[in-house]
Amino acid sequence: MAAPVTAIPEQTLERDFRLLWIGSGFSQLCGMATVLAFPLLAADRLGASVGEVGLITAAGYLPWLLLTLPAGVYAGRLRPRVVLATADVSRAIIVAMVPVLAATGHLALWHLYLSNVLVSCATVFYEIVYLSMPPKMLPREKLIYGNIRLQVARAVSLAFGPALAGITVQVVGPQVAPLVNTVGFTVSVICNLLMRSRIEASAPQTAGRGVLADLGEAIRFVFGRPVILASTAASAVGNCCFAAYEALVVVFLAKDVGVAPGTLGLLLGAVGIGALIGAFTAGRVSRWLGTARAVWIPAAVLAPAGLLLPFTHKGSGLFLFVAGAVLFHAGYAVFTVGQATLVQMLTPDQLLPRTVACVRFISRGMLFVGGLVGGGLGSLFGPRIGLAIVMVVWLSAPLITATSRLHTWRDIPELEKAHD
């Protein structure tokens, strides 16, 4: 892993990293309005079935299968800030079209599918660059804490975004709520414009090569590093289950359990509370267990708590959902921080955007599959049993990581030593 660009003062890079963190965090927080509004808009206003709601989720994940690998090549050839700003502006415009169509009475189910696909296309480029930035902006000794900040931003959005979304949907309705998401993307653009550093493209020297040659180099790197491959496979299983969970949980809580949108948002916020606890404790856990062991042990220990979720019922039974979600996602948040740090520390700088793209293709590509699986399970067995199946399968994710020699490491080694 290369050190941060020496021509740019470290203080400037760290300031810009904070802006990146704030902008992305705000857009993720506001993005929860769409996560809740689209399924409710489809189910309540457009009469969509459980399977059709699952397809909305799956449609948003399709670009991770189709676009991620070439996006990794092109994102590495462009200046990071150009990619980030273009992605944010595109997402803001696309999401804003849904309320316009709803207000004019022209909104159809296929508009929600298309909106999710287009927003995800922009998100693919954004996340590849976003996850490649910490090693360019922070020294090695601060890298894990930078990733913790990024995870905290995600956790805050998961913790408070659903509550904000639930209140927003209840007050203005699901057809207007997506405008909150547009505001978040706009704030992210402003933060990007305030950055002072001019970080160059990661691999401009490969611009004359073909896309397939660049992709082949990154794919060989990932598949030739068993530790990275195992953690990626674990992330793929986890993401598949998470997408299935997302496709089921709103309908499960709204229809099977019978909670109102405001309460539903608060319950979904328990996921974020768990992620927030995990993110805030990830640094301490890494020091205690070691940076390598922290990738998989906390998630393996806390994963069984997720089995409480399908037993949720109205009244005091809602605490089962809260307890299960908090504990389960606390462990998974520590895994997310560790896995990101693992890939960043074991990958050469010029390969990082393409490696992130390969990892994202394998792991995030399973989100599309998971959305279909979740919708299918809900249609076949109902949301409650479908959710139970998902949580059982999810138990295997952290154990897959430990199948590599990662389980013999206490700490993630230097790049040069890791691949000896």
Secondary structure, 3 states (H helix, E strand, C coil): CCCCCCCCCHHHHHHHHHHHHHHHHHHHHHHHHHHHHHHHHHHHHCCCCHHHHHHHHHHHHHHHHHCHHHHHHHHHHCCHHHHHHHHHHHHHHHHHHHHHHHHCCCCCHHHHHHHHHHHHHHHHHHHHHHHHCHHHHCCHHHHHHHHHHHHHHHHHHHHHHHHHHHHHHHHHCCCCCHHHHHHHHHHHHHHHHCCCCCCCCCCHHHCCCCHHHHHHHHHHHHHCCHHHHHHHHHHHHHHHHHHHHHHHHHHHHHHHHCCCHHHHHHHHHHHHHHHHHHHHHHHHHHHHHCCCHHHCHHHHHHHHHHHHHHHCCCHHHHHHHHHHHHHHHHHHHHHHHHHHHHHHHCCCHHHHHHHHHHHHHHHHHHHHHHHHHHHHHHHHHCHHHHHHHHHHHHCCHHHHHCCCHHHHCCCCCCHHHHCC
